[in-house]
Amino acid sequence: MKALFCFAISALLSVAVQALKADQFNWLLGTWKINVGNGYVVEQWKQKNDSTLTGKSMLVKAAGDSAVQETIEMSLRRESGAIRQQ
């Protein structure tokens, strides 16, 4: 049952992403700060080109130490008339 639910959500997200245009993600651009119990998380999003955004998130502890949590590249590509997420 759980696997079926995950598959259904994945299929719906795939269809939704195919319907999007690259500029609909521009609201992500910039720096986001999220307070957490022992410091804060900073996310930075930049536009790489007309269809690709790059992002990085870091955990900044109250003492000032920081650690990169993840780096992300989100792209929309058109192939055979369909847009797909890489």
PyMOL Python script that loads the backbone (N, CA, C, O; Angstrom):
from pymol import cmd

cmd.read_pdbstr("""\
ATOM      1  N   MET A   1       0.825  -1.195   0.000  1.00  0.00           N
ATOM      2  CA  MET A   1       0.000   0.000   0.000  1.00  0.00           C
ATOM      3  C   MET A   1       0.871   1.262   0.000  1.00  0.00           C
ATOM      4  O   MET A   1       0.610   2.216  -0.733  1.00  0.00           O
ATOM      5  N   LYS A   2       1.913   1.241   0.844  1.00  0.00           N
ATOM      6  CA  LYS A   2       2.809   2.394   0.924  1.00  0.00           C
ATOM      7  C   LYS A   2       3.531   2.610  -0.408  1.00  0.00           C
ATOM      8  O   LYS A   2       3.690   3.747  -0.853  1.00  0.00           O
ATOM      9  N   ALA A   3       3.962   1.527  -1.039  1.00  0.00           N
ATOM     10  CA  ALA A   3       4.649   1.630  -2.326  1.00  0.00           C
ATOM     11  C   ALA A   3       3.718   2.189  -3.402  1.00  0.00           C
ATOM     12  O   ALA A   3       4.141   2.984  -4.242  1.00  0.00           O
ATOM     13  N   LEU A   4       2.457   1.775  -3.376  1.00  0.00           N
ATOM     14  CA  LEU A   4       1.481   2.276  -4.337  1.00  0.00           C
ATOM     15  C   LEU A   4       1.259   3.772  -4.148  1.00  0.00           C
ATOM     16  O   LEU A   4       1.167   4.515  -5.126  1.00  0.00           O
ATOM     17  N   PHE A   5       1.173   4.216  -2.899  1.00  0.00           N
ATOM     18  CA  PHE A   5       1.002   5.634  -2.600  1.00  0.00           C
ATOM     19  C   PHE A   5       2.196   6.441  -3.105  1.00  0.00           C
ATOM     20  O   PHE A   5       2.024   7.489  -3.727  1.00  0.00           O
ATOM     21  N   CYS A   6       3.422   5.943  -2.831  1.00  0.00           N
ATOM     22  CA  CYS A   6       4.630   6.636  -3.300  1.00  0.00           C
ATOM     23  C   CYS A   6       4.676   6.708  -4.821  1.00  0.00           C
ATOM     24  O   CYS A   6       5.063   7.732  -5.383  1.00  0.00           O
ATOM     25  N   PHE A   7       4.280   5.619  -5.493  1.00  0.00           N
ATOM     26  CA  PHE A   7       4.260   5.614  -6.948  1.00  0.00           C
ATOM     27  C   PHE A   7       3.263   6.640  -7.481  1.00  0.00           C
ATOM     28  O   PHE A   7       3.551   7.355  -8.441  1.00  0.00           O
ATOM     29  N   ALA A   8       2.087   6.708  -6.853  1.00  0.00           N
ATOM     30  CA  ALA A   8       1.053   7.655  -7.299  1.00  0.00           C
ATOM     31  C   ALA A   8       1.536   9.092  -7.136  1.00  0.00           C
ATOM     32  O   ALA A   8       1.353   9.913  -8.035  1.00  0.00           O
ATOM     33  N   ILE A   9       2.146   9.400  -6.003  1.00  0.00           N
ATOM     34  CA  ILE A   9       2.670  10.754  -5.775  1.00  0.00           C
ATOM     35  C   ILE A   9       3.755  11.066  -6.796  1.00  0.00           C
ATOM     36  O   ILE A   9       3.782  12.163  -7.354  1.00  0.00           O
ATOM     37  N   SER A  10       4.640  10.124  -7.045  1.00  0.00           N
ATOM     38  CA  SER A  10       5.710  10.324  -8.017  1.00  0.00           C
ATOM     39  C   SER A  10       5.157  10.586  -9.412  1.00  0.00           C
ATOM     40  O   SER A  10       5.646  11.463 -10.124  1.00  0.00           O
ATOM     41  N   ALA A  11       4.145   9.832  -9.797  1.00  0.00           N
ATOM     42  CA  ALA A  11       3.533  10.019 -11.119  1.00  0.00           C
ATOM     43  C   ALA A  11       2.877  11.388 -11.233  1.00  0.00           C
ATOM     44  O   ALA A  11       3.004  12.056 -12.259  1.00  0.00           O
ATOM     45  N   LEU A  12       2.178  11.807 -10.189  1.00  0.00           N
ATOM     46  CA  LEU A  12       1.534  13.128 -10.209  1.00  0.00           C
ATOM     47  C   LEU A  12       2.564  14.246 -10.283  1.00  0.00           C
ATOM     48  O   LEU A  12       2.374  15.210 -11.025  1.00  0.00           O
ATOM     49  N   LEU A  13       3.652  14.132  -9.524  1.00  0.00           N
ATOM     50  CA  LEU A  13       4.697  15.149  -9.571  1.00  0.00           C
ATOM     51  C   LEU A  13       5.356  15.199 -10.942  1.00  0.00           C
ATOM     52  O   LEU A  13       5.684  16.279 -11.434  1.00  0.00           O
ATOM     53  N   SER A  14       5.550  14.056 -11.554  1.00  0.00           N
ATOM     54  CA  SER A  14       6.144  14.013 -12.874  1.00  0.00           C
ATOM     55  C   SER A  14       5.288  14.752 -13.895  1.00  0.00           C
ATOM     56  O   SER A  14       5.807  15.514 -14.710  1.00  0.00           O
ATOM     57  N   VAL A  15       4.000  14.531 -13.853  1.00  0.00           N
ATOM     58  CA  VAL A  15       3.075  15.216 -14.769  1.00  0.00           C
ATOM     59  C   VAL A  15       3.082  16.711 -14.490  1.00  0.00           C
ATOM     60  O   VAL A  15       3.089  17.516 -15.422  1.00  0.00           O
ATOM     61  N   ALA A  16       3.081  17.087 -13.225  1.00  0.00           N
ATOM     62  CA  ALA A  16       3.072  18.513 -12.862  1.00  0.00           C
ATOM     63  C   ALA A  16       4.338  19.201 -13.341  1.00  0.00           C
ATOM     64  O   ALA A  16       4.271  20.317 -13.857  1.00  0.00           O
ATOM     65  N   VAL A  17       5.493  18.562 -13.183  1.00  0.00           N
ATOM     66  CA  VAL A  17       6.759  19.155 -13.609  1.00  0.00           C
ATOM     67  C   VAL A  17       6.785  19.318 -15.117  1.00  0.00           C
ATOM     68  O   VAL A  17       7.309  20.315 -15.615  1.00  0.00           O
ATOM     69  N   GLN A  18       6.238  18.371 -15.854  1.00  0.00           N
ATOM     70  CA  GLN A  18       6.233  18.468 -17.308  1.00  0.00           C
ATOM     71  C   GLN A  18       5.409  19.657 -17.777  1.00  0.00           C
ATOM     72  O   GLN A  18       5.679  20.199 -18.848  1.00  0.00           O
ATOM     73  N   ALA A  19       4.428  20.071 -17.020  1.00  0.00           N
ATOM     74  CA  ALA A  19       3.569  21.173 -17.420  1.00  0.00           C
ATOM     75  C   ALA A  19       4.172  22.537 -17.087  1.00  0.00           C
ATOM     76  O   ALA A  19       3.669  23.562 -17.545  1.00  0.00           O
ATOM     77  N   LEU A  20       5.228  22.557 -16.308  1.00  0.00           N
ATOM     78  CA  LEU A  20       5.807  23.825 -15.872  1.00  0.00           C
ATOM     79  C   LEU A  20       6.759  24.397 -16.913  1.00  0.00           C
ATOM     80  O   LEU A  20       7.334  23.668 -17.722  1.00  0.00           O
ATOM     81  N   LYS A  21       6.911  25.692 -16.875  1.00  0.00           N
ATOM     82  CA  LYS A  21       7.909  26.368 -17.682  1.00  0.00           C
ATOM     83  C   LYS A  21       9.045  26.771 -16.753  1.00  0.00           C
ATOM     84  O   LYS A  21       8.830  26.963 -15.556  1.00  0.00           O
ATOM     85  N   ALA A  22      10.239  26.897 -17.289  1.00  0.00           N
ATOM     86  CA  ALA A  22      11.425  27.170 -16.479  1.00  0.00           C
ATOM     87  C   ALA A  22      11.277  28.435 -15.637  1.00  0.00           C
ATOM     88  O   ALA A  22      11.730  28.456 -14.493  1.00  0.00           O
ATOM     89  N   ASP A  23      10.660  29.482 -16.166  1.00  0.00           N
ATOM     90  CA  ASP A  23      10.576  30.735 -15.423  1.00  0.00           C
ATOM     91  C   ASP A  23       9.625  30.667 -14.237  1.00  0.00           C
ATOM     92  O   ASP A  23       9.586  31.596 -13.430  1.00  0.00           O
ATOM     93  N   GLN A  24       8.865  29.600 -14.113  1.00  0.00           N
ATOM     94  CA  GLN A  24       7.969  29.467 -12.974  1.00  0.00           C
ATOM     95  C   GLN A  24       8.726  29.133 -11.691  1.00  0.00           C
ATOM     96  O   GLN A  24       8.136  29.150 -10.611  1.00  0.00           O
ATOM     97  N   PHE A  25      10.014  28.831 -11.789  1.00  0.00           N
ATOM     98  CA  PHE A  25      10.822  28.565 -10.607  1.00  0.00           C
ATOM     99  C   PHE A  25      11.603  29.789 -10.150  1.00  0.00           C
ATOM    100  O   PHE A  25      12.339  29.711  -9.166  1.00  0.00           O
ATOM    101  N   ASN A  26      11.461  30.906 -10.833  1.00  0.00           N
ATOM    102  CA  ASN A  26      12.235  32.095 -10.496  1.00  0.00           C
ATOM    103  C   ASN A  26      11.955  32.643  -9.103  1.00  0.00           C
ATOM    104  O   ASN A  26      12.777  33.380  -8.560  1.00  0.00           O
ATOM    105  N   TRP A  27      10.830  32.304  -8.522  1.00  0.00           N
ATOM    106  CA  TRP A  27      10.540  32.763  -7.165  1.00  0.00           C
ATOM    107  C   TRP A  27      11.524  32.178  -6.159  1.00  0.00           C
ATOM    108  O   TRP A  27      11.656  32.697  -5.051  1.00  0.00           O
ATOM    109  N   LEU A  28      12.221  31.093  -6.536  1.00  0.00           N
ATOM    110  CA  LEU A  28      13.218  30.498  -5.645  1.00  0.00           C
ATOM    111  C   LEU A  28      14.508  31.310  -5.570  1.00  0.00           C
ATOM    112  O   LEU A  28      15.249  31.204  -4.592  1.00  0.00           O
ATOM    113  N   LEU A  29      14.783  32.115  -6.587  1.00  0.00           N
ATOM    114  CA  LEU A  29      16.056  32.826  -6.671  1.00  0.00           C
ATOM    115  C   LEU A  29      16.285  33.719  -5.462  1.00  0.00           C
ATOM    116  O   LEU A  29      15.368  34.371  -4.963  1.00  0.00           O
ATOM    117  N   GLY A  30      17.537  33.733  -5.003  1.00  0.00           N
ATOM    118  CA  GLY A  30      17.899  34.567  -3.865  1.00  0.00           C
ATOM    119  C   GLY A  30      18.351  33.723  -2.689  1.00  0.00           C
ATOM    120  O   GLY A  30      18.679  32.545  -2.834  1.00  0.00           O
ATOM    121  N   THR A  31      18.360  34.347  -1.527  1.00  0.00           N
ATOM    122  CA  THR A  31      18.823  33.702  -0.306  1.00  0.00           C
ATOM    123  C   THR A  31      17.665  33.568   0.666  1.00  0.00           C
ATOM    124  O   THR A  31      16.921  34.519   0.907  1.00  0.00           O
ATOM    125  N   TRP A  32      17.528  32.375   1.217  1.00  0.00           N
ATOM    126  CA  TRP A  32      16.467  32.067   2.173  1.00  0.00           C
ATOM    127  C   TRP A  32      17.119  31.680   3.496  1.00  0.00           C
ATOM    128  O   TRP A  32      18.104  30.942   3.513  1.00  0.00           O
ATOM    129  N   LYS A  33      16.579  32.171   4.587  1.00  0.00           N
ATOM    130  CA  LYS A  33      17.104  31.855   5.917  1.00  0.00           C
ATOM    131  C   LYS A  33      15.987  31.219   6.741  1.00  0.00           C
ATOM    132  O   LYS A  33      14.894  31.774   6.861  1.00  0.00           O
ATOM    133  N   ILE A  34      16.279  30.047   7.307  1.00  0.00           N
ATOM    134  CA  ILE A  34      15.288  29.305   8.080  1.00  0.00           C
ATOM    135  C   ILE A  34      15.875  29.050   9.467  1.00  0.00           C
ATOM    136  O   ILE A  34      16.894  28.372   9.596  1.00  0.00           O
ATOM    137  N   ASN A  35      15.236  29.590  10.500  1.00  0.00           N
ATOM    138  CA  ASN A  35      15.715  29.381  11.864  1.00  0.00           C
ATOM    139  C   ASN A  35      15.425  27.960  12.315  1.00  0.00           C
ATOM    140  O   ASN A  35      14.324  27.444  12.123  1.00  0.00           O
ATOM    141  N   VAL A  36      16.439  27.332  12.921  1.00  0.00           N
ATOM    142  CA  VAL A  36      16.296  26.011  13.526  1.00  0.00           C
ATOM    143  C   VAL A  36      16.787  26.111  14.958  1.00  0.00           C
ATOM    144  O   VAL A  36      17.348  27.135  15.347  1.00  0.00           O
ATOM    145  N   GLY A  37      16.589  25.082  15.737  1.00  0.00           N
ATOM    146  CA  GLY A  37      16.886  25.136  17.165  1.00  0.00           C
ATOM    147  C   GLY A  37      18.299  25.556  17.539  1.00  0.00           C
ATOM    148  O   GLY A  37      18.478  26.313  18.493  1.00  0.00           O
ATOM    149  N   ASN A  38      19.305  25.085  16.813  1.00  0.00           N
ATOM    150  CA  ASN A  38      20.692  25.368  17.184  1.00  0.00           C
ATOM    151  C   ASN A  38      21.402  26.310  16.211  1.00  0.00           C
ATOM    152  O   ASN A  38      22.631  26.310  16.147  1.00  0.00           O
ATOM    153  N   GLY A  39      20.664  27.095  15.468  1.00  0.00           N
ATOM    154  CA  GLY A  39      21.228  28.026  14.495  1.00  0.00           C
ATOM    155  C   GLY A  39      20.220  28.297  13.389  1.00  0.00           C
ATOM    156  O   GLY A  39      19.039  28.525  13.654  1.00  0.00           O
ATOM    157  N   TYR A  40      20.697  28.270  12.138  1.00  0.00           N
ATOM    158  CA  TYR A  40      19.780  28.484  11.017  1.00  0.00           C
ATOM    159  C   TYR A  40      20.337  27.824   9.755  1.00  0.00           C
ATOM    160  O   TYR A  40      21.533  27.557   9.640  1.00  0.00           O
ATOM    161  N   VAL A  41      19.434  27.574   8.823  1.00  0.00           N
ATOM    162  CA  VAL A  41      19.793  27.019   7.515  1.00  0.00           C
ATOM    163  C   VAL A  41      19.681  28.145   6.499  1.00  0.00           C
ATOM    164  O   VAL A  41      18.697  28.885   6.484  1.00  0.00           O
ATOM    165  N   VAL A  42      20.684  28.268   5.658  1.00  0.00           N
ATOM    166  CA  VAL A  42      20.677  29.253   4.581  1.00  0.00           C
ATOM    167  C   VAL A  42      20.630  28.505   3.264  1.00  0.00           C
ATOM    168  O   VAL A  42      21.453  27.623   3.021  1.00  0.00           O
ATOM    169  N   GLU A  43      19.672  28.850   2.410  1.00  0.00           N
ATOM    170  CA  GLU A  43      19.582  28.307   1.049  1.00  0.00           C
ATOM    171  C   GLU A  43      19.842  29.439   0.079  1.00  0.00           C
ATOM    172  O   GLU A  43      19.273  30.522   0.211  1.00  0.00           O
ATOM    173  N   GLN A  44      20.701  29.189  -0.894  1.00  0.00           N
ATOM    174  CA  GLN A  44      20.992  30.184  -1.924  1.00  0.00           C
ATOM    175  C   GLN A  44      20.697  29.572  -3.283  1.00  0.00           C
ATOM    176  O   GLN A  44      21.207  28.503  -3.618  1.00  0.00           O
ATOM    177  N   TRP A  45      19.864  30.262  -4.066  1.00  0.00           N
ATOM    178  CA  TRP A  45      19.496  29.809  -5.406  1.00  0.00           C
ATOM    179  C   TRP A  45      19.950  30.839  -6.430  1.00  0.00           C
ATOM    180  O   TRP A  45      19.724  32.037  -6.263  1.00  0.00           O
ATOM    181  N   LYS A  46      20.596  30.357  -7.497  1.00  0.00           N
ATOM    182  CA  LYS A  46      21.055  31.218  -8.592  1.00  0.00           C
ATOM    183  C   LYS A  46      20.592  30.627  -9.912  1.00  0.00           C
ATOM    184  O   LYS A  46      20.354  29.424 -10.023  1.00  0.00           O
ATOM    185  N   GLN A  47      20.468  31.497 -10.916  1.00  0.00           N
ATOM    186  CA  GLN A  47      20.096  31.042 -12.256  1.00  0.00           C
ATOM    187  C   GLN A  47      21.371  30.763 -13.036  1.00  0.00           C
ATOM    188  O   GLN A  47      22.205  31.649 -13.220  1.00  0.00           O
ATOM    189  N   LYS A  48      21.514  29.522 -13.494  1.00  0.00           N
ATOM    190  CA  LYS A  48      22.692  29.121 -14.270  1.00  0.00           C
ATOM    191  C   LYS A  48      22.526  29.487 -15.737  1.00  0.00           C
ATOM    192  O   LYS A  48      23.447  30.007 -16.366  1.00  0.00           O
ATOM    193  N   ASN A  49      21.339  29.209 -16.278  1.00  0.00           N
ATOM    194  CA  ASN A  49      21.013  29.582 -17.654  1.00  0.00           C
ATOM    195  C   ASN A  49      19.490  29.669 -17.765  1.00  0.00           C
ATOM    196  O   ASN A  49      18.803  29.733 -16.745  1.00  0.00           O
ATOM    197  N   ASP A  50      18.956  29.672 -18.981  1.00  0.00           N
ATOM    198  CA  ASP A  50      17.515  29.895 -19.141  1.00  0.00           C
ATOM    199  C   ASP A  50      16.645  28.760 -18.616  1.00  0.00           C
ATOM    200  O   ASP A  50      15.440  28.944 -18.443  1.00  0.00           O
ATOM    201  N   SER A  51      17.228  27.590 -18.358  1.00  0.00           N
ATOM    202  CA  SER A  51      16.406  26.478 -17.896  1.00  0.00           C
ATOM    203  C   SER A  51      16.997  25.730 -16.699  1.00  0.00           C
ATOM    204  O   SER A  51      16.535  24.640 -16.360  1.00  0.00           O
ATOM    205  N   THR A  52      18.012  26.306 -16.062  1.00  0.00           N
ATOM    206  CA  THR A  52      18.675  25.611 -14.961  1.00  0.00           C
ATOM    207  C   THR A  52      18.887  26.554 -13.779  1.00  0.00           C
ATOM    208  O   THR A  52      19.370  27.676 -13.934  1.00  0.00           O
ATOM    209  N   LEU A  53      18.513  26.068 -12.595  1.00  0.00           N
ATOM    210  CA  LEU A  53      18.798  26.767 -11.345  1.00  0.00           C
ATOM    211  C   LEU A  53      19.766  25.924 -10.539  1.00  0.00           C
ATOM    212  O   LEU A  53      19.691  24.696 -10.562  1.00  0.00           O
ATOM    213  N   THR A  54      20.676  26.578  -9.824  1.00  0.00           N
ATOM    214  CA  THR A  54      21.565  25.867  -8.914  1.00  0.00           C
ATOM    215  C   THR A  54      21.295  26.372  -7.505  1.00  0.00           C
ATOM    216  O   THR A  54      21.003  27.549  -7.294  1.00  0.00           O
ATOM    217  N   GLY A  55      21.397  25.467  -6.556  1.00  0.00           N
ATOM    218  CA  GLY A  55      21.138  25.833  -5.175  1.00  0.00           C
ATOM    219  C   GLY A  55      22.128  25.185  -4.244  1.00  0.00           C
ATOM    220  O   GLY A  55      22.738  24.164  -4.562  1.00  0.00           O
ATOM    221  N   LYS A  56      22.279  25.802  -3.075  1.00  0.00           N
ATOM    222  CA  LYS A  56      23.171  25.288  -2.053  1.00  0.00           C
ATOM    223  C   LYS A  56      22.532  25.590  -0.711  1.00  0.00           C
ATOM    224  O   LYS A  56      21.999  26.682  -0.511  1.00  0.00           O
ATOM    225  N   SER A  57      22.576  24.639   0.209  1.00  0.00           N
ATOM    226  CA  SER A  57      22.075  24.918   1.549  1.00  0.00           C
ATOM    227  C   SER A  57      23.176  24.632   2.556  1.00  0.00           C
ATOM    228  O   SER A  57      23.949  23.685   2.413  1.00  0.00           O
ATOM    229  N   MET A  58      23.226  25.480   3.580  1.00  0.00           N
ATOM    230  CA  MET A  58      24.234  25.362   4.629  1.00  0.00           C
ATOM    231  C   MET A  58      23.566  25.472   5.986  1.00  0.00           C
ATOM    232  O   MET A  58      22.608  26.224   6.162  1.00  0.00           O
ATOM    233  N   LEU A  59      24.079  24.719   6.938  1.00  0.00           N
ATOM    234  CA  LEU A  59      23.654  24.842   8.318  1.00  0.00           C
ATOM    235  C   LEU A  59      24.660  25.734   9.013  1.00  0.00           C
ATOM    236  O   LEU A  59      25.854  25.435   9.024  1.00  0.00           O
ATOM    237  N   VAL A  60      24.185  26.839   9.601  1.00  0.00           N
ATOM    238  CA  VAL A  60      25.043  27.754  10.345  1.00  0.00           C
ATOM    239  C   VAL A  60      24.659  27.614  11.810  1.00  0.00           C
ATOM    240  O   VAL A  60      23.540  27.939  12.205  1.00  0.00           O
ATOM    241  N   LYS A  61      25.602  27.125  12.610  1.00  0.00           N
ATOM    242  CA  LYS A  61      25.331  26.900  14.031  1.00  0.00           C
ATOM    243  C   LYS A  61      25.462  28.205  14.795  1.00  0.00           C
ATOM    244  O   LYS A  61      26.088  29.153  14.322  1.00  0.00           O
ATOM    245  N   ALA A  62      24.869  28.248  15.973  1.00  0.00           N
ATOM    246  CA  ALA A  62      24.880  29.456  16.800  1.00  0.00           C
ATOM    247  C   ALA A  62      26.299  29.932  17.085  1.00  0.00           C
ATOM    248  O   ALA A  62      26.526  31.133  17.234  1.00  0.00           O
ATOM    249  N   ALA A  63      27.257  29.011  17.165  1.00  0.00           N
ATOM    250  CA  ALA A  63      28.648  29.378  17.437  1.00  0.00           C
ATOM    251  C   ALA A  63      29.339  29.978  16.210  1.00  0.00           C
ATOM    252  O   ALA A  63      30.470  30.453  16.313  1.00  0.00           O
ATOM    253  N   GLY A  64      28.679  29.961  15.064  1.00  0.00           N
ATOM    254  CA  GLY A  64      29.249  30.536  13.852  1.00  0.00           C
ATOM    255  C   GLY A  64      29.815  29.513  12.883  1.00  0.00           C
ATOM    256  O   GLY A  64      30.132  29.859  11.745  1.00  0.00           O
ATOM    257  N   ASP A  65      29.950  28.258  13.307  1.00  0.00           N
ATOM    258  CA  ASP A  65      30.420  27.207  12.408  1.00  0.00           C
ATOM    259  C   ASP A  65      29.366  26.943  11.342  1.00  0.00           C
ATOM    260  O   ASP A  65      28.171  27.091  11.595  1.00  0.00           O
ATOM    261  N   SER A  66      29.808  26.551  10.149  1.00  0.00           N
ATOM    262  CA  SER A  66      28.847  26.234   9.088  1.00  0.00           C
ATOM    263  C   SER A  66      29.270  24.959   8.372  1.00  0.00           C
ATOM    264  O   SER A  66      30.450  24.610   8.328  1.00  0.00           O
ATOM    265  N   ALA A  67      28.284  24.278   7.817  1.00  0.00           N
ATOM    266  CA  ALA A  67      28.535  23.057   7.056  1.00  0.00           C
ATOM    267  C   ALA A  67      27.567  23.017   5.884  1.00  0.00           C
ATOM    268  O   ALA A  67      26.371  23.258   6.046  1.00  0.00           O
ATOM    269  N   VAL A  68      28.095  22.707   4.693  1.00  0.00           N
ATOM    270  CA  VAL A  68      27.244  22.568   3.515  1.00  0.00           C
ATOM    271  C   VAL A  68      26.404  21.313   3.686  1.00  0.00           C
ATOM    272  O   VAL A  68      26.934  20.238   3.965  1.00  0.00           O
ATOM    273  N   GLN A  69      25.092  21.451   3.518  1.00  0.00           N
ATOM    274  CA  GLN A  69      24.198  20.309   3.622  1.00  0.00           C
ATOM    275  C   GLN A  69      23.985  19.639   2.274  1.00  0.00           C
ATOM    276  O   GLN A  69      24.024  18.413   2.168  1.00  0.00           O
ATOM    277  N   GLU A  70      23.758  20.455   1.237  1.00  0.00           N
ATOM    278  CA  GLU A  70      23.529  19.876  -0.088  1.00  0.00           C
ATOM    279  C   GLU A  70      23.753  20.922  -1.166  1.00  0.00           C
ATOM    280  O   GLU A  70      23.653  22.125  -0.922  1.00  0.00           O
ATOM    281  N   THR A  71      24.057  20.442  -2.353  1.00  0.00           N
ATOM    282  CA  THR A  71      24.091  21.289  -3.543  1.00  0.00           C
ATOM    283  C   THR A  71      23.094  20.675  -4.522  1.00  0.00           C
ATOM    284  O   THR A  71      22.960  19.454  -4.612  1.00  0.00           O
ATOM    285  N   ILE A  72      22.404  21.537  -5.246  1.00  0.00           N
ATOM    286  CA  ILE A  72      21.296  21.102  -6.089  1.00  0.00           C
ATOM    287  C   ILE A  72      21.415  21.759  -7.458  1.00  0.00           C
ATOM    288  O   ILE A  72      21.796  22.925  -7.559  1.00  0.00           O
ATOM    289  N   GLU A  73      21.091  21.017  -8.508  1.00  0.00           N
ATOM    290  CA  GLU A  73      20.926  21.596  -9.830  1.00  0.00           C
ATOM    291  C   GLU A  73      19.595  21.097 -10.370  1.00  0.00           C
ATOM    292  O   GLU A  73      19.384  19.893 -10.520  1.00  0.00           O
ATOM    293  N   MET A  74      18.713  22.022 -10.656  1.00  0.00           N
ATOM    294  CA  MET A  74      17.384  21.686 -11.150  1.00  0.00           C
ATOM    295  C   MET A  74      17.260  22.214 -12.575  1.00  0.00           C
ATOM    296  O   MET A  74      17.413  23.412 -12.817  1.00  0.00           O
ATOM    297  N   SER A  75      16.980  21.304 -13.526  1.00  0.00           N
ATOM    298  CA  SER A  75      16.906  21.677 -14.937  1.00  0.00           C
ATOM    299  C   SER A  75      15.614  21.186 -15.559  1.00  0.00           C
ATOM    300  O   SER A  75      15.120  20.109 -15.227  1.00  0.00           O
ATOM    301  N   LEU A  76      15.081  21.976 -16.449  1.00  0.00           N
ATOM    302  CA  LEU A  76      13.971  21.551 -17.299  1.00  0.00           C
ATOM    303  C   LEU A  76      14.513  21.468 -18.716  1.00  0.00           C
ATOM    304  O   LEU A  76      15.112  22.417 -19.222  1.00  0.00           O
ATOM    305  N   ARG A  77      14.301  20.340 -19.340  1.00  0.00           N
ATOM    306  CA  ARG A  77      14.800  20.130 -20.696  1.00  0.00           C
ATOM    307  C   ARG A  77      13.653  19.703 -21.593  1.00  0.00           C
ATOM    308  O   ARG A  77      12.746  18.997 -21.155  1.00  0.00           O
ATOM    309  N   ARG A  78      13.692  20.130 -22.846  1.00  0.00           N
ATOM    310  CA  ARG A  78      12.673  19.746 -23.816  1.00  0.00           C
ATOM    311  C   ARG A  78      13.278  18.678 -24.730  1.00  0.00           C
ATOM    312  O   ARG A  78      14.296  18.889 -25.388  1.00  0.00           O
ATOM    313  N   GLU A  79      12.606  17.521 -24.741  1.00  0.00           N
ATOM    314  CA  GLU A  79      13.023  16.432 -25.628  1.00  0.00           C
ATOM    315  C   GLU A  79      11.780  15.828 -26.246  1.00  0.00           C
ATOM    316  O   GLU A  79      10.835  15.492 -25.533  1.00  0.00           O
ATOM    317  N   SER A  80      11.765  15.690 -27.530  1.00  0.00           N
ATOM    318  CA  SER A  80      10.645  15.067 -28.269  1.00  0.00           C
ATOM    319  C   SER A  80       9.304  15.675 -27.890  1.00  0.00           C
ATOM    320  O   SER A  80       8.309  14.962 -27.755  1.00  0.00           O
ATOM    321  N   GLY A  81       9.277  16.986 -27.718  1.00  0.00           N
ATOM    322  CA  GLY A  81       8.022  17.654 -27.423  1.00  0.00           C
ATOM    323  C   GLY A  81       7.580  17.602 -25.961  1.00  0.00           C
ATOM    324  O   GLY A  81       6.531  18.149 -25.622  1.00  0.00           O
ATOM    325  N   ALA A  82       8.354  16.961 -25.091  1.00  0.00           N
ATOM    326  CA  ALA A  82       7.984  16.884 -23.677  1.00  0.00           C
ATOM    327  C   ALA A  82       9.097  17.511 -22.835  1.00  0.00           C
ATOM    328  O   ALA A  82      10.276  17.427 -23.180  1.00  0.00           O
ATOM    329  N   ILE A  83       8.713  18.121 -21.760  1.00  0.00           N
ATOM    330  CA  ILE A  83       9.685  18.687 -20.829  1.00  0.00           C
ATOM    331  C   ILE A  83       9.906  17.672 -19.728  1.00  0.00           C
ATOM    332  O   ILE A  83       8.947  17.099 -19.210  1.00  0.00           O
ATOM    333  N   ARG A  84      11.154  17.444 -19.366  1.00  0.00           N
ATOM    334  CA  ARG A  84      11.429  16.496 -18.290  1.00  0.00           C
ATOM    335  C   ARG A  84      12.386  17.112 -17.276  1.00  0.00           C
ATOM    336  O   ARG A  84      13.157  18.013 -17.606  1.00  0.00           O
ATOM    337  N   GLN A  85      12.330  16.625 -16.056  1.00  0.00           N
ATOM    338  CA  GLN A  85      13.203  17.099 -15.004  1.00  0.00           C
ATOM    339  C   GLN A  85      14.410  16.183 -14.937  1.00  0.00           C
ATOM    340  O   GLN A  85      14.272  14.960 -14.972  1.00  0.00           O
ATOM    341  N   GLN A  86      15.609  16.783 -14.839  1.00  0.00           N
ATOM    342  CA  GLN A  86      16.830  15.973 -14.724  1.00  0.00           C
ATOM    343  C   GLN A  86      17.259  15.925 -13.292  1.00  0.00           C
ATOM    344  O   GLN A  86      18.266  15.296 -12.970  1.00  0.00           O
TER     345      GLN A  86
END
""", "prot")
cmd.dss("prot")
cmd.show_as("cartoon", "prot")
cmd.util.cbc("prot")
cmd.orient("prot")
